[in-house]
Amino acid sequence: MSKEQIKLRTMIITALFAAIIGVLAQLTIPLPLVPITGQTLAIGLAATILGARYGTLSVLLYLVIGSVGVPVFAEFSAGVSKLVGPTGGFLVGFIPATLIMGLLMEKFGFTFKIATIANIIGMLITLIFGTVWLKISADLSWTAALASGFTPFLIVGVIKAVLASWIGTLVRKRLLSAKLLFSHDIKQSA
């Protein structure tokens, strides 16, 4: 397979993960200010399967698609207003979370244990970004921001981190063995 074909296949998989994030974003449990969604599971899968570079690109593509008006954000919402609204910090936090998760796995290996640690760190990064922005944008006290944007998501976040690690490491191994991912473009499992 030529380099161009490998690059095209990798770009298609990256775009597919942007779509997966959009689909899982629609799995929501409504809460007063910030719903519980499948987005964090999806970004965990993107980082675990694609690594830092392409996982982060899939998140950036998802955010661009949603920002220009395609209803891919939670509850079929869209627009730049979502990025600057009360939940915008969570959305923006997906970028550094995915990058750091991918970098950790690339450095220490795409094993279930490392992926779980990386996904929990990514969850915390997302929650920190989201909570800080929620406090600022909604003019909440720190106590109210933590109660609305951090604490309710810890247990479900750990569950999603473990799921993303388990599913992601299995899918990654299968994609590599089927030659749908390539080690010289997306880092190989350790």
N, C-alpha and C positions, 0 to 999 in steps of 0.2 A: 504494500500500500504506500502511495507517495506521501510526501510531507503535506502537500496541499489537501489530499483526501483526509489525512489524519486531523489537520487543522479544521477542516469543514465539519467533520464528525464531532470534534470537540466543541465547536461553536454551536452545533445543533443540540448537543446534550446540555450545554450551558443555557440555551434558550428554553429547552424543555424544563429545566429546573426552575427557571423564572415562572413558567406556567404552573408547575407543581406548587410553588409558593402561593400563587394566586388562588389555586383550587383549595389548598389546605387553609388559606385565610378565611374561607367561607364556613369552616367548622368553628362555630363560636358558641360560647356560653356567656350570655349578656350579664354584665355587672354594671353598677351605677356609672362609673367614669370610663373604665378600661375593660373591654371584654377579654375573656380567655379565648385564644384562637389557636389554630393549627399552624400559624406562621412560624413560630419558634421551632416546632418540630421540623418543618420544611427547611428552615435555614440550617438546622443541625444536620439534616440529611445532605444538603448541598455541600456543606463544609466537609462532612465525613466522606462523601463519595467523590467529590471533585477536588478537594483540597483548597488552599488559600486563594490562589489566583482565579480559578474558574468558579469556585463557590461564591466568592465576592462579586465577580462579574454577573453571576446570575441574580444576586440580590440587587445590584445596581440596576440591571435591566428591569427587574420587577418594580423597583421604585420609580424608574423613568416611565414605564408603561402606565402605572397607576397615577403618576403626576400629570400626565398628558390627558387623562380623562377616561382611560379604560377601567371599568369598575372591578379591580382586582384586590383592593384592600378589603379588610373585614366588612362583612355585611354589604357586599357589593358596592362599596363606596370608592371614590376616586377624587383626584384633584390635588393641586399643591396645598390647598387648605388643610388637607389631612396631615401633611408634613409639618405644618406650623401650628396645628391644633393641639389639643391636650394629649393625643396619642402619638404625635409626631416624633417624640423622643424615642419611643420604642422602635418605630420604623427606621429612623436614622441610626439608632443603636445596632440594628442588624448588620450594618456595614463593618464597624470594627469588630463586632462579635464574630462574624463569619471569617473575617481575615485572621483574627487571633486563633480561633478554633483550628482553621486550616493550617496555619503556621505551626501550631503545637503538634498536630498530628504528623505534619511533614518532617518535623524535627525528631519526634520521639516514636513515631510509628502509628500506623492505622490499625491498632489492635483495639479490642473492645474496651479494655481498661483505660488506655490513653484517650480513646474517643469519648468515653464517659466523663473523664476529668475535663477534657477540652469543652465538651458540650455543657457541662455545669458551669464552667468559667464563662462561656459564651452567654448562657442564660443570665448570669449575674451582671455581665456587661450590659446586656439589653435592659435589664431591670433598673440598673443604675442610671443609664441614659434616659430611660422613660420616666423614672421617678423624678429626676432633677428637672426635666422639661415639664412634667405635669405640675410640679410645684410652681414653676415660673409662669407657665401659660395660663393655668387656672387660678393663680394667686392663692395657693393653699399654704397652710403651715407645713412644716416638715412632718409633723405627726400625721396630718391628714393625707399628705402626699404618700408617705410610707404605707399608711393604712389602705390607700386606694390603688397604688401603683407598684407596690413591692411585696408586702406580706402575703396577700392572697394568692400570689403566683409562685411562691417558693416550692410548695409540695408538688403541684402540677408541673412546674418547671423541671424539677428533678425527674419526674416520671417521663416527661417528654425527652429529656436529655438521655436517659437510659434507652428509651425506644429508638431515638435517632441513632444512637451509638450501635445498638444491636442490629437494626435494619440496615443502617448505612454501611457497617463493616461487611455484612453478608452480601449486600448488593455490589459494593465496590469490588470484592473478590471475584464475584461472578462476571462483572463487566470487564475486569482485567483479563480473566481467563478466556472470555469470549472475544477478546481483542476489540472491545467497544471503547475502552479507555486504554491509553498507551503510556507506559512508564516514562518515556522521554519527554512527553508533553505535560502529563499530570503525574506527579510524583508517585513512585511505586510504594506498595505496602512494605513496612519494615519487618 
